[in-house]
């Protein structure tokens, strides 16, 4: 009987060790996936920031080059927004 008990105890220890190793592997995988997600999010943020700066520079150049047209467009958009908001009430 004690042989069976020893065998069961040994198997239990093996299973416990396997579960611990599996948990460690899952944790490493989760950390790796998290690091990759952070890296991709940083890349997307950098790209969005660069595109926003380029768009701002383009708009600034257009306004500086033709201020009367920019003022007219701004006034037109303001009037349009005013009509849209007035229609909601």
SULBEL-V427082 format. One record per residue. RES is the residue in three letters. PHI is phi as a letter, one per 40 degrees, with the letter a starting at -180 (NA if undefined). PSI is psi in degrees with one decimal (NA if undefined). D_CENTER is the distance of its C-alpha to the mean C-alpha in Angstrom with 1 decimal. Layout:
RES/PHI/PSI/D_CENTER
RES/PHI/PSI/D_CENTER
This chain:
UNK/NA/-38.8/59.0
UNK/c/-25.9/57.5
UNK/c/-42.1/56.4
UNK/c/-41.4/54.3
UNK/c/-41.8/52.9
UNK/c/-40.3/52.1
UNK/c/-42.6/50.5
UNK/c/-42.1/48.4
UNK/c/-41.0/47.4
UNK/c/-42.0/46.4
UNK/c/-40.0/44.4
UNK/c/-42.8/42.6
UNK/c/-40.7/41.8
UNK/c/-44.2/40.5
UNK/c/-42.9/38.3
UNK/c/-45.1/37.0
UNK/c/-40.8/36.2
UNK/c/-41.9/34.5
UNK/c/-41.9/32.3
UNK/c/-43.6/31.4
UNK/c/-40.9/30.6
UNK/c/-44.4/28.5
UNK/c/-40.5/26.5
UNK/c/-42.4/26.1
UNK/c/-40.6/24.9
UNK/c/-41.3/22.3
UNK/c/-43.7/21.1
UNK/c/-41.8/20.8
UNK/c/-43.7/18.9
UNK/c/-41.8/16.4
UNK/c/-40.1/16.0
UNK/c/-44.3/15.7
UNK/c/-40.7/13.0
UNK/c/-42.0/11.0
UNK/c/-41.2/11.9
UNK/c/-41.5/10.9
UNK/c/-42.3/7.3
UNK/c/-41.5/7.3
UNK/c/-45.1/9.2
UNK/c/-40.2/7.4
UNK/c/-40.5/4.3
UNK/c/-41.8/7.6
UNK/c/-43.3/9.3
UNK/c/-41.8/7.5
UNK/c/-42.1/8.0
UNK/c/-42.3/11.4
UNK/c/-44.4/12.3
UNK/c/-40.8/11.6
UNK/c/-43.5/13.6
UNK/c/-42.4/16.3
UNK/c/-38.2/16.7
UNK/c/-42.7/17.1
UNK/c/-40.9/19.6
UNK/c/-42.4/21.4
UNK/c/-42.4/21.7
UNK/c/-44.3/23.0
UNK/c/-38.6/25.5
UNK/c/-46.5/26.6
UNK/c/-42.0/27.2
UNK/c/-41.3/29.0
UNK/c/-40.3/31.2
UNK/c/-42.5/32.1
UNK/c/-41.4/33.0
UNK/c/-36.4/35.0
UNK/c/-28.5/36.8
UNK/a/75.5/37.7
UNK/c/-32.6/37.6
UNK/c/-43.3/39.9
UNK/c/-40.8/37.8
UNK/c/-41.8/34.6
UNK/c/-41.7/36.6
UNK/c/-43.0/37.9
UNK/c/-43.4/34.6
UNK/c/-42.4/33.2
UNK/c/-43.0/36.4
UNK/c/-43.5/36.0
UNK/c/-40.2/32.5
UNK/c/-42.8/33.6
UNK/c/-44.3/36.6
UNK/c/-46.0/34.6
UNK/c/-39.3/32.1
UNK/c/-44.3/35.2
UNK/c/-41.1/36.8
UNK/c/-42.4/33.8
UNK/c/-35.6/33.5
UNK/c/-37.5/37.3
UNK/c/-20.5/37.4
UNK/c/-22.2/35.1
UNK/c/NA/37.6
